[in-house]
Amino acid sequence: MPDAGDARGPVRMCVICRRRFAKAELSRHVLTPEGTLIIDETRKSPGRGFYLCPDPACGRRFEKYRPGTRQGGRRARAAAGRSKGAIWQK
């Protein structure tokens, strides 16, 4: 049985509503080193891409979206690993 990605091409998920769409239907946003989100019109900019569907409700919620601020993220795990290493070194 063919996968959904095979029929429509690559599939990506909207970061707000978590629905899946064909990659061509979504807009891609990239986090700059300064910490701001910009629209990636070329869809080839380096860095972590965030995809947004064309739903206006998602657009309004995306204005408040701040990637990398959750505690379960890579930065929090890295900081926890450093402190854990310091404890074990004592």
PDB file of N, CA, C and O in Angstrom:
ATOM      1  N   MET A   1       0.845  -1.178   0.000  1.00  0.00           N
ATOM      2  CA  MET A   1       0.000   0.000   0.000  1.00  0.00           C
ATOM      3  C   MET A   1       0.888   1.237   0.000  1.00  0.00           C
ATOM      4  O   MET A   1       1.810   1.312   0.812  1.00  0.00           O
ATOM      5  N   PRO A   2       0.649   2.222  -0.884  1.00  0.00           N
ATOM      6  CA  PRO A   2       1.508   3.393  -0.957  1.00  0.00           C
ATOM      7  C   PRO A   2       1.349   4.300   0.255  1.00  0.00           C
ATOM      8  O   PRO A   2       0.264   4.421   0.822  1.00  0.00           O
ATOM      9  N   ASP A   3       2.424   4.917   0.629  1.00  0.00           N
ATOM     10  CA  ASP A   3       2.444   5.853   1.740  1.00  0.00           C
ATOM     11  C   ASP A   3       1.859   7.186   1.287  1.00  0.00           C
ATOM     12  O   ASP A   3       1.865   7.479   0.091  1.00  0.00           O
ATOM     13  N   ALA A   4       1.349   8.007   2.221  1.00  0.00           N
ATOM     14  CA  ALA A   4       0.776   9.306   1.869  1.00  0.00           C
ATOM     15  C   ALA A   4       1.822  10.201   1.220  1.00  0.00           C
ATOM     16  O   ALA A   4       1.485  11.013   0.358  1.00  0.00           O
ATOM     17  N   GLY A   5       3.076  10.069   1.615  1.00  0.00           N
ATOM     18  CA  GLY A   5       4.144  10.879   1.044  1.00  0.00           C
ATOM     19  C   GLY A   5       4.440  10.514  -0.398  1.00  0.00           C
ATOM     20  O   GLY A   5       4.899  11.358  -1.167  1.00  0.00           O
ATOM     21  N   ASP A   6       4.183   9.256  -0.779  1.00  0.00           N
ATOM     22  CA  ASP A   6       4.455   8.824  -2.141  1.00  0.00           C
ATOM     23  C   ASP A   6       3.515   9.485  -3.145  1.00  0.00           C
ATOM     24  O   ASP A   6       3.947   9.862  -4.234  1.00  0.00           O
ATOM     25  N   ALA A   7       2.245   9.631  -2.799  1.00  0.00           N
ATOM     26  CA  ALA A   7       1.255  10.162  -3.725  1.00  0.00           C
ATOM     27  C   ALA A   7       1.393  11.674  -3.915  1.00  0.00           C
ATOM     28  O   ALA A   7       1.192  12.176  -5.021  1.00  0.00           O
ATOM     29  N   ARG A   8       1.727  12.391  -2.866  1.00  0.00           N
ATOM     30  CA  ARG A   8       1.763  13.850  -2.941  1.00  0.00           C
ATOM     31  C   ARG A   8       3.165  14.432  -2.846  1.00  0.00           C
ATOM     32  O   ARG A   8       3.323  15.650  -2.929  1.00  0.00           O
ATOM     33  N   GLY A   9       4.144  13.636  -2.683  1.00  0.00           N
ATOM     34  CA  GLY A   9       5.492  14.135  -2.465  1.00  0.00           C
ATOM     35  C   GLY A   9       5.758  14.241  -0.976  1.00  0.00           C
ATOM     36  O   GLY A   9       5.068  13.596  -0.186  1.00  0.00           O
ATOM     37  N   PRO A  10       6.741  15.038  -0.567  1.00  0.00           N
ATOM     38  CA  PRO A  10       7.079  15.149   0.853  1.00  0.00           C
ATOM     39  C   PRO A  10       5.909  15.708   1.668  1.00  0.00           C
ATOM     40  O   PRO A  10       5.172  16.576   1.201  1.00  0.00           O
ATOM     41  N   VAL A  11       5.755  15.206   2.870  1.00  0.00           N
ATOM     42  CA  VAL A  11       4.690  15.641   3.765  1.00  0.00           C
ATOM     43  C   VAL A  11       5.331  16.284   4.985  1.00  0.00           C
ATOM     44  O   VAL A  11       6.295  15.755   5.538  1.00  0.00           O
ATOM     45  N   ARG A  12       4.794  17.429   5.406  1.00  0.00           N
ATOM     46  CA  ARG A  12       5.278  18.129   6.593  1.00  0.00           C
ATOM     47  C   ARG A  12       4.087  18.441   7.488  1.00  0.00           C
ATOM     48  O   ARG A  12       2.935  18.363   7.062  1.00  0.00           O
ATOM     49  N   MET A  13       4.383  18.796   8.738  1.00  0.00           N
ATOM     50  CA  MET A  13       3.335  19.060   9.707  1.00  0.00           C
ATOM     51  C   MET A  13       3.371  20.529  10.126  1.00  0.00           C
ATOM     52  O   MET A  13       4.440  21.094  10.355  1.00  0.00           O
ATOM     53  N   CYS A  14       2.197  21.133  10.221  1.00  0.00           N
ATOM     54  CA  CYS A  14       2.077  22.512  10.706  1.00  0.00           C
ATOM     55  C   CYS A  14       2.455  22.518  12.186  1.00  0.00           C
ATOM     56  O   CYS A  14       1.975  21.675  12.944  1.00  0.00           O
ATOM     57  N   VAL A  15       3.306  23.455  12.611  1.00  0.00           N
ATOM     58  CA  VAL A  15       3.761  23.490  14.002  1.00  0.00           C
ATOM     59  C   VAL A  15       2.662  23.934  14.954  1.00  0.00           C
ATOM     60  O   VAL A  15       2.786  23.740  16.163  1.00  0.00           O
ATOM     61  N   ILE A  16       1.596  24.522  14.444  1.00  0.00           N
ATOM     62  CA  ILE A  16       0.520  25.004  15.298  1.00  0.00           C
ATOM     63  C   ILE A  16      -0.598  23.977  15.440  1.00  0.00           C
ATOM     64  O   ILE A  16      -0.916  23.563  16.555  1.00  0.00           O
ATOM     65  N   CYS A  17      -1.193  23.566  14.336  1.00  0.00           N
ATOM     66  CA  CYS A  17      -2.356  22.662  14.410  1.00  0.00           C
ATOM     67  C   CYS A  17      -1.975  21.190  14.330  1.00  0.00           C
ATOM     68  O   CYS A  17      -2.816  20.328  14.586  1.00  0.00           O
ATOM     69  N   ARG A  18      -0.727  20.879  13.980  1.00  0.00           N
ATOM     70  CA  ARG A  18      -0.207  19.517  13.894  1.00  0.00           C
ATOM     71  C   ARG A  18      -0.875  18.683  12.799  1.00  0.00           C
ATOM     72  O   ARG A  18      -0.773  17.456  12.819  1.00  0.00           O
ATOM     73  N   ARG A  19      -1.555  19.322  11.845  1.00  0.00           N
ATOM     74  CA  ARG A  19      -2.100  18.581  10.714  1.00  0.00           C
ATOM     75  C   ARG A  19      -1.009  18.430   9.670  1.00  0.00           C
ATOM     76  O   ARG A  19      -0.109  19.264   9.573  1.00  0.00           O
ATOM     77  N   ARG A  20      -1.096  17.360   8.892  1.00  0.00           N
ATOM     78  CA  ARG A  20      -0.100  17.077   7.864  1.00  0.00           C
ATOM     79  C   ARG A  20      -0.580  17.578   6.512  1.00  0.00           C
ATOM     80  O   ARG A  20      -1.751  17.438   6.159  1.00  0.00           O
ATOM     81  N   PHE A  21       0.360  18.173   5.751  1.00  0.00           N
ATOM     82  CA  PHE A  21       0.091  18.715   4.431  1.00  0.00           C
ATOM     83  C   PHE A  21       1.243  18.358   3.507  1.00  0.00           C
ATOM     84  O   PHE A  21       2.323  17.976   3.956  1.00  0.00           O
ATOM     85  N   ALA A  22       0.997  18.488   2.213  1.00  0.00           N
ATOM     86  CA  ALA A  22       2.094  18.386   1.255  1.00  0.00           C
ATOM     87  C   ALA A  22       3.030  19.563   1.513  1.00  0.00           C
ATOM     88  O   ALA A  22       2.573  20.664   1.818  1.00  0.00           O
ATOM     89  N   LYS A  23       4.319  19.339   1.395  1.00  0.00           N
ATOM     90  CA  LYS A  23       5.318  20.367   1.692  1.00  0.00           C
ATOM     91  C   LYS A  23       5.075  21.645   0.887  1.00  0.00           C
ATOM     92  O   LYS A  23       5.310  22.746   1.384  1.00  0.00           O
ATOM     93  N   ALA A  24       4.608  21.503  -0.344  1.00  0.00           N
ATOM     94  CA  ALA A  24       4.380  22.656  -1.210  1.00  0.00           C
ATOM     95  C   ALA A  24       3.240  23.552  -0.718  1.00  0.00           C
ATOM     96  O   ALA A  24       3.178  24.723  -1.093  1.00  0.00           O
ATOM     97  N   GLU A  25       2.347  23.030   0.107  1.00  0.00           N
ATOM     98  CA  GLU A  25       1.208  23.798   0.608  1.00  0.00           C
ATOM     99  C   GLU A  25       1.572  24.668   1.807  1.00  0.00           C
ATOM    100  O   GLU A  25       0.820  25.582   2.145  1.00  0.00           O
ATOM    101  N   LEU A  26       2.685  24.412   2.445  1.00  0.00           N
ATOM    102  CA  LEU A  26       3.065  25.094   3.680  1.00  0.00           C
ATOM    103  C   LEU A  26       4.114  26.172   3.436  1.00  0.00           C
ATOM    104  O   LEU A  26       4.887  26.099   2.480  1.00  0.00           O
ATOM    105  N   SER A  27       4.131  27.170   4.312  1.00  0.00           N
ATOM    106  CA  SER A  27       5.210  28.161   4.262  1.00  0.00           C
ATOM    107  C   SER A  27       6.267  27.738   5.273  1.00  0.00           C
ATOM    108  O   SER A  27       5.940  27.240   6.350  1.00  0.00           O
ATOM    109  N   ARG A  28       7.535  27.937   4.924  1.00  0.00           N
ATOM    110  CA  ARG A  28       8.644  27.532   5.794  1.00  0.00           C
ATOM    111  C   ARG A  28       9.228  28.763   6.461  1.00  0.00           C
ATOM    112  O   ARG A  28       9.452  29.785   5.812  1.00  0.00           O
ATOM    113  N   HIS A  29       9.471  28.664   7.750  1.00  0.00           N
ATOM    114  CA  HIS A  29      10.077  29.734   8.533  1.00  0.00           C
ATOM    115  C   HIS A  29      11.332  29.181   9.183  1.00  0.00           C
ATOM    116  O   HIS A  29      11.385  28.006   9.546  1.00  0.00           O
ATOM    117  N   VAL A  30      12.349  30.033   9.331  1.00  0.00           N
ATOM    118  CA  VAL A  30      13.638  29.604   9.880  1.00  0.00           C
ATOM    119  C   VAL A  30      14.014  30.523  11.035  1.00  0.00           C
ATOM    120  O   VAL A  30      13.775  31.729  10.987  1.00  0.00           O
ATOM    121  N   LEU A  31      14.595  29.946  12.058  1.00  0.00           N
ATOM    122  CA  LEU A  31      15.076  30.699  13.203  1.00  0.00           C
ATOM    123  C   LEU A  31      16.472  31.234  12.906  1.00  0.00           C
ATOM    124  O   LEU A  31      17.381  30.462  12.603  1.00  0.00           O
ATOM    125  N   THR A  32      16.646  32.555  12.990  1.00  0.00           N
ATOM    126  CA  THR A  32      17.945  33.175  12.725  1.00  0.00           C
ATOM    127  C   THR A  32      18.835  33.038  13.963  1.00  0.00           C
ATOM    128  O   THR A  32      18.340  32.740  15.050  1.00  0.00           O
ATOM    129  N   PRO A  33      20.138  33.252  13.806  1.00  0.00           N
ATOM    130  CA  PRO A  33      21.021  33.205  14.979  1.00  0.00           C
ATOM    131  C   PRO A  33      20.657  34.240  16.051  1.00  0.00           C
ATOM    132  O   PRO A  33      20.988  34.061  17.223  1.00  0.00           O
ATOM    133  N   GLU A  34      19.980  35.314  15.653  1.00  0.00           N
ATOM    134  CA  GLU A  34      19.547  36.344  16.608  1.00  0.00           C
ATOM    135  C   GLU A  34      18.303  35.922  17.373  1.00  0.00           C
ATOM    136  O   GLU A  34      17.936  36.562  18.358  1.00  0.00           O
ATOM    137  N   GLY A  35      17.643  34.839  16.926  1.00  0.00           N
ATOM    138  CA  GLY A  35      16.474  34.343  17.622  1.00  0.00           C
ATOM    139  C   GLY A  35      15.140  34.782  17.046  1.00  0.00           C
ATOM    140  O   GLY A  35      14.110  34.595  17.692  1.00  0.00           O
ATOM    141  N   THR A  36      15.125  35.361  15.850  1.00  0.00           N
ATOM    142  CA  THR A  36      13.875  35.781  15.221  1.00  0.00           C
ATOM    143  C   THR A  36      13.494  34.795  14.123  1.00  0.00           C
ATOM    144  O   THR A  36      14.353  34.172  13.498  1.00  0.00           O
ATOM    145  N   LEU A  37      12.202  34.669  13.906  1.00  0.00           N
ATOM    146  CA  LEU A  37      11.709  33.805  12.841  1.00  0.00           C
ATOM    147  C   LEU A  37      11.541  34.615  11.568  1.00  0.00           C
ATOM    148  O   LEU A  37      10.943  35.691  11.587  1.00  0.00           O
ATOM    149  N   ILE A  38      12.062  34.105  10.465  1.00  0.00           N
ATOM    150  CA  ILE A  38      11.894  34.754   9.168  1.00  0.00           C
ATOM    151  C   ILE A  38      11.281  33.762   8.191  1.00  0.00           C
ATOM    152  O   ILE A  38      11.431  32.550   8.342  1.00  0.00           O
ATOM    153  N   ILE A  39      10.586  34.294   7.183  1.00  0.00           N
ATOM    154  CA  ILE A  39      10.023  33.436   6.146  1.00  0.00           C
ATOM    155  C   ILE A  39      11.141  33.008   5.219  1.00  0.00           C
ATOM    156  O   ILE A  39      11.914  33.840   4.744  1.00  0.00           O
ATOM    157  N   ASP A  40      11.231  31.716   4.959  1.00  0.00           N
ATOM    158  CA  ASP A  40      12.248  31.159   4.067  1.00  0.00           C
ATOM    159  C   ASP A  40      11.619  30.998   2.678  1.00  0.00           C
ATOM    160  O   ASP A  40      11.066  29.945   2.360  1.00  0.00           O
ATOM    161  N   GLU A  41      11.706  32.033   1.870  1.00  0.00           N
ATOM    162  CA  GLU A  41      11.080  32.007   0.551  1.00  0.00           C
ATOM    163  C   GLU A  41      11.756  31.021  -0.394  1.00  0.00           C
ATOM    164  O   GLU A  41      11.101  30.476  -1.283  1.00  0.00           O
ATOM    165  N   THR A  42      13.050  30.783  -0.219  1.00  0.00           N
ATOM    166  CA  THR A  42      13.763  29.846  -1.091  1.00  0.00           C
ATOM    167  C   THR A  42      13.554  28.399  -0.660  1.00  0.00           C
ATOM    168  O   THR A  42      13.804  27.475  -1.434  1.00  0.00           O
ATOM    169  N   ARG A  43      13.096  28.202   0.581  1.00  0.00           N
ATOM    170  CA  ARG A  43      12.894  26.876   1.175  1.00  0.00           C
ATOM    171  C   ARG A  43      14.194  26.076   1.264  1.00  0.00           C
ATOM    172  O   ARG A  43      14.163  24.847   1.337  1.00  0.00           O
ATOM    173  N   LYS A  44      15.324  26.762   1.258  1.00  0.00           N
ATOM    174  CA  LYS A  44      16.623  26.086   1.305  1.00  0.00           C
ATOM    175  C   LYS A  44      17.571  26.698   2.325  1.00  0.00           C
ATOM    176  O   LYS A  44      18.738  26.312   2.381  1.00  0.00           O
ATOM    177  N   SER A  45      17.104  27.634   3.124  1.00  0.00           N
ATOM    178  CA  SER A  45      17.970  28.277   4.108  1.00  0.00           C
ATOM    179  C   SER A  45      18.423  27.261   5.143  1.00  0.00           C
ATOM    180  O   SER A  45      17.668  26.353   5.489  1.00  0.00           O
ATOM    181  N   PRO A  46      19.647  27.401   5.642  1.00  0.00           N
ATOM    182  CA  PRO A  46      20.120  26.458   6.657  1.00  0.00           C
ATOM    183  C   PRO A  46      19.414  26.698   7.984  1.00  0.00           C
ATOM    184  O   PRO A  46      18.934  27.797   8.261  1.00  0.00           O
ATOM    185  N   GLY A  47      19.363  25.684   8.772  1.00  0.00           N
ATOM    186  CA  GLY A  47      18.770  25.808  10.096  1.00  0.00           C
ATOM    187  C   GLY A  47      17.469  25.049  10.210  1.00  0.00           C
ATOM    188  O   GLY A  47      16.981  24.457   9.247  1.00  0.00           O
ATOM    189  N   ARG A  48      16.928  25.080  11.388  1.00  0.00           N
ATOM    190  CA  ARG A  48      15.697  24.354  11.692  1.00  0.00           C
ATOM    191  C   ARG A  48      14.523  25.048  11.025  1.00  0.00           C
ATOM    192  O   ARG A  48      14.303  26.240  11.239  1.00  0.00           O
ATOM    193  N   GLY A  49      13.773  24.317  10.225  1.00  0.00           N
ATOM    194  CA  GLY A  49      12.615  24.864   9.542  1.00  0.00           C
ATOM    195  C   GLY A  49      11.340  24.583  10.304  1.00  0.00           C
ATOM    196  O   GLY A  49      11.162  23.496  10.854  1.00  0.00           O
ATOM    197  N   PHE A  50      10.452  25.561  10.338  1.00  0.00           N
ATOM    198  CA  PHE A  50       9.148  25.438  10.965  1.00  0.00           C
ATOM    199  C   PHE A  50       8.114  25.679   9.878  1.00  0.00           C
ATOM    200  O   PHE A  50       8.156  26.699   9.190  1.00  0.00           O
ATOM    201  N   TYR A  51       7.190  24.746   9.725  1.00  0.00           N
ATOM    202  CA  TYR A  51       6.207  24.829   8.654  1.00  0.00           C
ATOM    203  C   TYR A  51       4.871  25.301   9.198  1.00  0.00           C
ATOM    204  O   TYR A  51       4.448  24.897  10.281  1.00  0.00           O
ATOM    205  N   LEU A  52       4.203  26.175   8.423  1.00  0.00           N
ATOM    206  CA  LEU A  52       2.939  26.771   8.831  1.00  0.00           C
ATOM    207  C   LEU A  52       1.920  26.597   7.722  1.00  0.00           C
ATOM    208  O   LEU A  52       2.207  26.887   6.561  1.00  0.00           O
ATOM    209  N   CYS A  53       0.715  26.118   8.075  1.00  0.00           N
ATOM    210  CA  CYS A  53      -0.336  25.902   7.083  1.00  0.00           C
ATOM    211  C   CYS A  53      -1.008  27.244   6.747  1.00  0.00           C
ATOM    212  O   CYS A  53      -0.800  28.227   7.458  1.00  0.00           O
ATOM    213  N   PRO A  54      -1.801  27.293   5.685  1.00  0.00           N
ATOM    214  CA  PRO A  54      -2.430  28.554   5.266  1.00  0.00           C
ATOM    215  C   PRO A  54      -3.650  28.957   6.094  1.00  0.00           C
ATOM    216  O   PRO A  54      -4.272  29.975   5.787  1.00  0.00           O
ATOM    217  N   ASP A  55      -4.013  28.207   7.120  1.00  0.00           N
ATOM    218  CA  ASP A  55      -5.173  28.535   7.948  1.00  0.00           C
ATOM    219  C   ASP A  55      -4.924  29.846   8.698  1.00  0.00           C
ATOM    220  O   ASP A  55      -3.906  29.973   9.378  1.00  0.00           O
ATOM    221  N   PRO A  56      -5.838  30.833   8.587  1.00  0.00           N
ATOM    222  CA  PRO A  56      -5.639  32.119   9.287  1.00  0.00           C
ATOM    223  C   PRO A  56      -5.534  31.972  10.805  1.00  0.00           C
ATOM    224  O   PRO A  56      -4.808  32.733  11.444  1.00  0.00           O
ATOM    225  N   ALA A  57      -6.244  31.011  11.389  1.00  0.00           N
ATOM    226  CA  ALA A  57      -6.158  30.804  12.845  1.00  0.00           C
ATOM    227  C   ALA A  57      -4.739  30.387  13.241  1.00  0.00           C
ATOM    228  O   ALA A  57      -4.220  30.830  14.265  1.00  0.00           O
ATOM    229  N   CYS A  58      -4.121  29.541  12.429  1.00  0.00           N
ATOM    230  CA  CYS A  58      -2.735  29.131  12.706  1.00  0.00           C
ATOM    231  C   CYS A  58      -1.793  30.320  12.553  1.00  0.00           C
ATOM    232  O   CYS A  58      -0.843  30.463  13.323  1.00  0.00           O
ATOM    233  N   GLY A  59      -2.048  31.164  11.574  1.00  0.00           N
ATOM    234  CA  GLY A  59      -1.219  32.357  11.376  1.00  0.00           C
ATOM    235  C   GLY A  59      -1.244  33.276  12.584  1.00  0.00           C
ATOM    236  O   GLY A  59      -0.211  33.812  12.984  1.00  0.00           O
ATOM    237  N   ARG A  60      -2.440  33.461  13.174  1.00  0.00           N
ATOM    238  CA  ARG A  60      -2.555  34.313  14.361  1.00  0.00           C
ATOM    239  C   ARG A  60      -1.811  33.698  15.552  1.00  0.00           C
ATOM    240  O   ARG A  60      -1.143  34.409  16.302  1.00  0.00           O
ATOM    241  N   ARG A  61      -1.926  32.388  15.722  1.00  0.00           N
ATOM    242  CA  ARG A  61      -1.228  31.729  16.829  1.00  0.00           C
ATOM    243  C   ARG A  61       0.281  31.696  16.597  1.00  0.00           C
ATOM    244  O   ARG A  61       1.053  31.739  17.555  1.00  0.00           O
ATOM    245  N   PHE A  62       0.709  31.620  15.334  1.00  0.00           N
ATOM    246  CA  PHE A  62       2.134  31.561  15.019  1.00  0.00           C
ATOM    247  C   PHE A  62       2.843  32.867  15.372  1.00  0.00           C
ATOM    248  O   PHE A  62       4.046  32.862  15.633  1.00  0.00           O
ATOM    249  N   GLU A  63       2.116  33.985  15.385  1.00  0.00           N
ATOM    250  CA  GLU A  63       2.719  35.266  15.756  1.00  0.00           C
ATOM    251  C   GLU A  63       3.291  35.226  17.167  1.00  0.00           C
ATOM    252  O   GLU A  63       4.251  35.934  17.470  1.00  0.00           O
ATOM    253  N   LYS A  64       2.705  34.399  18.032  1.00  0.00           N
ATOM    254  CA  LYS A  64       3.173  34.262  19.415  1.00  0.00           C
ATOM    255  C   LYS A  64       4.119  33.085  19.604  1.00  0.00           C
ATOM    256  O   LYS A  64       4.649  32.882  20.697  1.00  0.00           O
ATOM    257  N   TYR A  65       4.332  32.312  18.550  1.00  0.00           N
ATOM    258  CA  TYR A  65       5.147  31.090  18.626  1.00  0.00           C
ATOM    259  C   TYR A  65       6.605  31.441  18.846  1.00  0.00           C
ATOM    260  O   TYR A  65       7.168  32.257  18.117  1.00  0.00           O
ATOM    261  N   ARG A  66       7.218  30.831  19.845  1.00  0.00           N
ATOM    262  CA  ARG A  66       8.630  31.054  20.152  1.00  0.00           C
ATOM    263  C   ARG A  66       9.325  29.713  20.261  1.00  0.00           C
ATOM    264  O   ARG A  66       9.272  29.082  21.317  1.00  0.00           O
ATOM    265  N   PRO A  67       9.982  29.255  19.189  1.00  0.00           N
ATOM    266  CA  PRO A  67      10.653  27.948  19.253  1.00  0.00           C
ATOM    267  C   PRO A  67      11.846  27.975  20.204  1.00  0.00           C
ATOM    268  O   PRO A  67      12.498  29.005  20.382  1.00  0.00           O
ATOM    269  N   GLY A  68      12.111  26.836  20.800  1.00  0.00           N
ATOM    270  CA  GLY A  68      13.270  26.705  21.670  1.00  0.00           C
ATOM    271  C   GLY A  68      13.041  27.164  23.093  1.00  0.00           C
ATOM    272  O   GLY A  68      13.988  27.233  23.877  1.00  0.00           O
ATOM    273  N   THR A  69      11.781  27.487  23.451  1.00  0.00           N
ATOM    274  CA  THR A  69      11.531  27.975  24.799  1.00  0.00           C
ATOM    275  C   THR A  69      10.977  26.906  25.724  1.00  0.00           C
ATOM    276  O   THR A  69      10.817  27.152  26.920  1.00  0.00           O
ATOM    277  N   ARG A  70      10.679  25.720  25.198  1.00  0.00           N
ATOM    278  CA  ARG A  70      10.161  24.640  26.037  1.00  0.00           C
ATOM    279  C   ARG A  70      11.288  24.041  26.862  1.00  0.00           C
ATOM    280  O   ARG A  70      12.435  23.994  26.418  1.00  0.00           O
ATOM    281  N   GLN A  71      10.961  23.587  28.055  1.00  0.00           N
ATOM    282  CA  GLN A  71      11.969  23.027  28.953  1.00  0.00           C
ATOM    283  C   GLN A  71      12.486  21.678  28.485  1.00  0.00           C
ATOM    284  O   GLN A  71      13.594  21.287  28.850  1.00  0.00           O
ATOM    285  N   GLY A  72      11.711  20.961  27.688  1.00  0.00           N
ATOM    286  CA  GLY A  72      12.130  19.641  27.251  1.00  0.00           C
ATOM    287  C   GLY A  72      13.050  19.669  26.048  1.00  0.00           C
ATOM    288  O   GLY A  72      13.404  18.611  25.527  1.00  0.00           O
ATOM    289  N   GLY A  73      13.441  20.825  25.600  1.00  0.00           N
ATOM    290  CA  GLY A  73      14.245  20.957  24.402  1.00  0.00           C
ATOM    291  C   GLY A  73      15.692  20.577  24.579  1.00  0.00           C
ATOM    292  O   GLY A  73      16.124  20.225  25.677  1.00  0.00           O
ATOM    293  N   ARG A  74      16.440  20.648  23.502  1.00  0.00           N
ATOM    294  CA  ARG A  74      17.849  20.253  23.480  1.00  0.00           C
ATOM    295  C   ARG A  74      18.673  21.112  24.435  1.00  0.00           C
ATOM    296  O   ARG A  74      19.571  20.602  25.105  1.00  0.00           O
ATOM    297  N   ARG A  75      18.377  22.406  24.505  1.00  0.00           N
ATOM    298  CA  ARG A  75      19.167  23.288  25.370  1.00  0.00           C
ATOM    299  C   ARG A  75      19.004  22.892  26.834  1.00  0.00           C
ATOM    300  O   ARG A  75      19.976  22.887  27.589  1.00  0.00           O
ATOM    301  N   ALA A  76      17.772  22.560  27.239  1.00  0.00           N
ATOM    302  CA  ALA A  76      17.539  22.172  28.630  1.00  0.00           C
ATOM    303  C   ALA A  76      18.264  20.864  28.943  1.00  0.00           C
ATOM    304  O   ALA A  76      18.839  20.716  30.021  1.00  0.00           O
ATOM    305  N   ARG A  77      18.238  19.915  28.004  1.00  0.00           N
ATOM    306  CA  ARG A  77      18.929  18.643  28.230  1.00  0.00           C
ATOM    307  C   ARG A  77      20.435  18.854  28.304  1.00  0.00           C
ATOM    308  O   ARG A  77      21.112  18.213  29.108  1.00  0.00           O
ATOM    309  N   ALA A  78      20.962  19.742  27.477  1.00  0.00           N
ATOM    310  CA  ALA A  78      22.405  19.997  27.499  1.00  0.00           C
ATOM    311  C   ALA A  78      22.813  20.630  28.825  1.00  0.00           C
ATOM    312  O   ALA A  78      23.845  20.277  29.396  1.00  0.00           O
ATOM    313  N   ALA A  79      22.003  21.564  29.311  1.00  0.00           N
ATOM    314  CA  ALA A  79      22.309  22.206  30.588  1.00  0.00           C
ATOM    315  C   ALA A  79      22.224  21.199  31.728  1.00  0.00           C
ATOM    316  O   ALA A  79      23.041  21.228  32.649  1.00  0.00           O
ATOM    317  N   ALA A  80      21.243  20.314  31.669  1.00  0.00           N
ATOM    318  CA  ALA A  80      21.106  19.293  32.708  1.00  0.00           C
ATOM    319  C   ALA A  80      22.295  18.342  32.678  1.00  0.00           C
ATOM    320  O   ALA A  80      22.769  17.913  33.729  1.00  0.00           O
ATOM    321  N   GLY A  81      22.772  18.015  31.505  1.00  0.00           N
ATOM    322  CA  GLY A  81      23.928  17.131  31.385  1.00  0.00           C
ATOM    323  C   GLY A  81      25.177  17.748  31.965  1.00  0.00           C
ATOM    324  O   GLY A  81      25.991  17.060  32.581  1.00  0.00           O
ATOM    325  N   ARG A  82      25.333  19.056  31.769  1.00  0.00           N
ATOM    326  CA  ARG A  82      26.501  19.744  32.332  1.00  0.00           C
ATOM    327  C   ARG A  82      26.443  19.744  33.849  1.00  0.00           C
ATOM    328  O   ARG A  82      27.452  19.487  34.505  1.00  0.00           O
ATOM    329  N   SER A  83      25.270  20.030  34.421  1.00  0.00           N
ATOM    330  CA  SER A  83      25.183  20.074  35.875  1.00  0.00           C
ATOM    331  C   SER A  83      25.338  18.676  36.462  1.00  0.00           C
ATOM    332  O   SER A  83      25.927  18.511  37.530  1.00  0.00           O
ATOM    333  N   LYS A  84      24.812  17.673  35.769  1.00  0.00           N
ATOM    334  CA  LYS A  84      24.949  16.304  36.252  1.00  0.00           C
ATOM    335  C   LYS A  84      26.410  15.886  36.237  1.00  0.00           C
ATOM    336  O   LYS A  84      26.874  15.214  37.158  1.00  0.00           O
ATOM    337  N   GLY A  85      27.132  16.276  35.208  1.00  0.00           N
ATOM    338  CA  GLY A  85      28.553  15.965  35.137  1.00  0.00           C
ATOM    339  C   GLY A  85      29.324  16.633  36.268  1.00  0.00           C
ATOM    340  O   GLY A  85      30.269  16.058  36.808  1.00  0.00           O
ATOM    341  N   ALA A  86      28.922  17.839  36.619  1.00  0.00           N
ATOM    342  CA  ALA A  86      29.596  18.551  37.712  1.00  0.00           C
ATOM    343  C   ALA A  86      29.357  17.837  39.035  1.00  0.00           C
ATOM    344  O   ALA A  86      30.244  17.789  39.887  1.00  0.00           O
ATOM    345  N   ILE A  87      28.164  17.283  39.209  1.00  0.00           N
ATOM    346  CA  ILE A  87      27.866  16.574  40.446  1.00  0.00           C
ATOM    347  C   ILE A  87      28.723  15.300  40.548  1.00  0.00           C
ATOM    348  O   ILE A  87      29.250  14.976  41.612  1.00  0.00           O
ATOM    349  N   TRP A  88      28.846  14.598  39.438  1.00  0.00           N
ATOM    350  CA  TRP A  88      29.586  13.337  39.438  1.00  0.00           C
ATOM    351  C   TRP A  88      31.089  13.568  39.608  1.00  0.00           C
ATOM    352  O   TRP A  88      31.803  12.665  40.044  1.00  0.00           O
ATOM    353  N   GLN A  89      31.568  14.744  39.274  1.00  0.00           N
ATOM    354  CA  GLN A  89      33.000  15.013  39.371  1.00  0.00           C
ATOM    355  C   GLN A  89      33.435  15.305  40.802  1.00  0.00           C
ATOM    356  O   GLN A  89      34.626  15.251  41.110  1.00  0.00           O
ATOM    357  N   LYS A  90      32.494  15.610  41.667  1.00  0.00           N
ATOM    358  CA  LYS A  90      32.848  15.978  43.055  1.00  0.00           C
ATOM    359  C   LYS A  90      33.349  14.809  43.831  1.00  0.00           C
ATOM    360  O   LYS A  90      33.686  14.946  45.006  1.00  0.00           O
TER     361      LYS A  90
END
